[in-house]
Amino acid sequence: MKQLQQTLRKSYSFEGKGLHTGKVARLTINPAPEDTGIMFRRTDVSGDLYIEALAEYVSSTDRSTTLTKDGVSVMTVEHLLSALTGMGIDNALVDIDNIEIPILDGSAKPYVDAIWNDGIAAQKSERKYLELDHEITVTSEKTGSSIVITPSENPSFDVNIDFNSKVLGLQSAHWDPSMVYAEEIGVCRTFVFFHEIEFLFKNNLIKGGDVDNAIVIVEHPVSKEQLEHMSQLFNVPMLERCENGYLNNLQLRFQNECARHKLLDLIGDFRLAGGFLKAGVKAVRSGHTINTNAAKEIRKHLLSR
């Protein structure tokens, strides 16, 4: 059965701070014509420059994925790209008035909630799937990460994570189009280890992070003074240690929420291959660097044929 391309039925706007810059941005996702794909436009810079959601525009993968074209950047695109992909959106124009996509609650939930009920419109043209003619493997000796992409008529994503963490343990997650992305993957939040926070903050990252938009994993005992320091750093009410290894009595949405969030990221980064992929993707210890490198390899393969 042929699948028609889809866009949004109307525009949807969101406002919030960026996870890494802390800068507030207003973002609007707009319908777009057939064969547009996903494009970003920085309305504070130029109304004429469109940054296509393609792997060749990846300029940074330091804790998020940044796209840059002609000196203009959009940061932390992966959650929005994941939401649009999981919801089956082929074509959309994303307007944003600052450099970084709002982190919102740390997941893709605000996006999928907005368009879930009646936000999807079928278009006239048929969807053009990305189809490979051989398996692609991408590995990283430095991180021990690997991604294997195998041609398949039944697309799927599988992730295994291992952070050598007593709290997380070994986790895995799976998604394929027979599952409801909005309920199974889109609601899963980003996460950070407590012992990483100060280093990241000092390196100009997670300036917009707080306990409302990230799962904070406490791997080692922390003192009252450390909690006070983190509270001041992020300008949030006094933090408390939770006995289950998560800060501030956090309730997980799934026992493997962290693995599911890594899967959310993988789906978003893989959208940079240029569309919907007909393949099975198996990722081990994946992150934005290997995800986007794999998307680049797919692009090279498709463009060389």
N, C-alpha and C positions, 0 to 999 in steps of 0.2 A: 504493500500500500504506500502510495506516494505521500510524503509529508510536505505540506505547504510551509513557506516561510511565515514567520510571525513577528509582529512588533507590538508596541504598547497601544492600548486603546486611547490613552490620554497621557498628559505629562504628570509626573510625580516629583515633588520637591522635598528636600531634606536639608536640615541645617545642624551643624555640630562641629566639634573640634577634631582636628587631625590627631591620630595617635602619636605620631613622632614629632610634629612641629608644634602641636598645641594650638595652631591657628584655626580660627572659626571660618568655616566655608559654607556657602549655600550651593546646593547641587540640585539640578533638575534633569531627570531622565525623560527624554522626548521621543515620540514615535519617529520612525525614519522609513524612507522608501525601501522597496525590495533591493537586495544586493548591496546595501550600504554597509552592512556589518555593524560593529560597535565602534563609535568614534567619540573622542573627547574634544571639548573646546573650552579653552580658558577665557572666559568672558572679561576678565580683568586685564588681559594682555592684548588679545586680538580676536575679532569676530570672524576672521577669515582663515585662521590656521586650525586645521583639523588634525588631531593625532589619532591615527588608526590603532586599534587594539591588535597590534601585530608584534611578534617577538623581535623583529629587527629594530624596534624602537626602545627596547629595554635598556636602561642606562644605569640602574642600580638594583641590587637585590639584597640590600642590607636590612634585614628584618621586615621587608615589605618589597613590593615590586613597583618600580618607577618607570614611566615611559617618558621619553624626551624626543622632540622633533623641532629642528630649527631653533634650538636653544630654549624651548618652552617645555616645562615638565608638568606631569601629573603624578603624584605619589599615592601609594597604597591603593592600587586599582583592583587588587585580587578579590576582595569580598564582593564588590559590585559585579565584577565579571562573572564570578561564580554564581551569584544570584540570577543574573540574566541567562546564563547557560542552563542552570538547573531548572529555571522556569520556562525554558524553550524559546527564548527571545533571540531571533536572528539579527534584527536591525534596531538600533537605537542611537540617538545622539545625546551625549551627556554634557551638559553645560555646568561649569563650576567656576566660582569667582575667587578661588585661591588655589594654592599649589597642591593641597592634600585632600583626598576624599575623606569626609567625616567618618570616624570610627563607630559612631552611634553606640550600640550596646556590645560591640566587639564581635558580632556575628553578621550574617546576612538577613537576619529576621526582619528588621524594619523594611527592607526592600521587598521581600517576598510577601509580607503581610499587606503591603500597600497594593500590590498588583494581583494578589491571589484570587479574589472573588470574581472580578470582571475586567481585569486590566490587560488581557491578552487579545489581540486582534489578528485573525488569519489574513494573509495576503495572497495575491494571485499566483506568484511565481513559486516553483518547486524549490525546496531546500537542496542545496548542493553540499553533500557530505564530503568530508575529507577522507579519502580512502588510500591506504598504503598498499604496496605490493610486496613488502617484505618487513620482517621484524626489525625494530630499532632498539638498541640498548645504549643507555647512557649511564656512566658510572663516575664516581669521585673517590679516588684513593684517600684524599685528605679527610673526608667525612665518613667514609664507608657507606655512602649512599648509592642507590641504584634505581633506575627506572627502566622497565621493559615494556615496549609498546608493540602489541601483536595485532595484526589485522583481524577484524572480526565483524560479522554482521550484527552482533549483539554487543554494543558498547558497554564498557564497565570500568570502574575505578576501584582499585584496592590499595590500601595503605597499611604499612606496619611501622610503628614508632618504637624507639628504644633510646631513652635519655639517661640510662643508668640511674633511674630514679626509684627510690623505695616507695614513693607515693603513687606514681603512675604505673610502675611495672612495665610489662610489655603489653602494648595495645594494638588492635587492628580495627579497620573499618572498611565497609564495602558500600558502593552505590552503583546502581544501574537504573535505566529509565523506567523499570517496572516499579520502582520505589518512589515515594512522594518526597522529593527533595526538600520542600518547604517544611516538612515535619521531621525528617530524618537527618538532614545535613545542614540546611540553612540556618537552623536555630543554634548551632554550636559555636561557642565563643573562643576567641583567641586566648592564649595563656602565656605566662611568664613565670620563671622561678624567682623567688624572693631574693636569693643571693645574687642574681644578675642585675637587679634593678638599678642600684647606684652606678654601676659601670655603664649601663645603657644610657642613663640620664646624663652622665658626664660626657658621653660621646654624642650628645645632641639627638638622642632617640627617646622615645616614649614620653615626651614632654606633655602629651595629652592623655597619658594613661592614668587610670584610677581603678578602684575596686568595682566600679559600675560598668566598666567596659573590658575587663580582662579577668581571667581566672588567675589568681596568684597562688603558686604552689610553694609551700613551706617545707623544704627538704630537711632542714636542720633546726634545732632549737634556736629561738631568737629571744633577745632580752626586751624588757619594757623600753629601754633606751633606744634600741634599734627600731621598734615600732613607732615610737615618738618621732624619731628622725625621719622615717618614711612618711609619716602623716604630714610633717612640716614640708617635706620635699614636694609632695603632691597637693598640698593645701586641702586635705580632706580630714574629716573627723577622726578621732583616735582609732587606730587599727587594733584589732584583737587577734590573738592566736586561736585558731580553731583546731580541735583535737584530731580531726581527720586529715590534716595536712594541707588544708586550704584556708586562706586568710578570710577573716570576717564572716565565719559561719556560712560560707557559700554553699548553695545547693546545686549540685551538678544536674544538668538536664538529661544526661546519659552517663552511665558509669565510664564509658569510653569517649566522653565528650572531647577530650584533647585529640584523640586519634581522628575523630570525625571532623574536628576543625582543620586538622592537617589535610584531610580529604577535601574539605571546602576550599582550602587554599590551592590544592592541586588542580581541582576543576577550574578555578578562576585563572590560574597561570596557564593552563593548557588551552584556554580559549584564545590565547595569543598565537596559537597555530593558525588561526584565521577562520574558525567556524566549529561545526560539530564533527567530532572525529568518530569514524567507524573503526574502533579498536578496543582491545582490552589493555588497560594500563595497570601495571603492578609496580608500586613504589615502596622502597624500603628506606627509612630514615630520610625522607625527602624534605626539601626546603625550597625557598624561592629560587636559589641559584640553579640547582639541578633541574627544577621544574621548568624554568624558562630556557635553560640550555636544551632540554628535551624538545620544547616547543620550537626552538630554532632549528633543531635537526629535522623535525617534521616539515618545517617550512622549506628547508634546503631540498629535502627529498621531493616534495610536491612541485617545487619550482624547477627542478632539474629534469622533470619528465617531459 
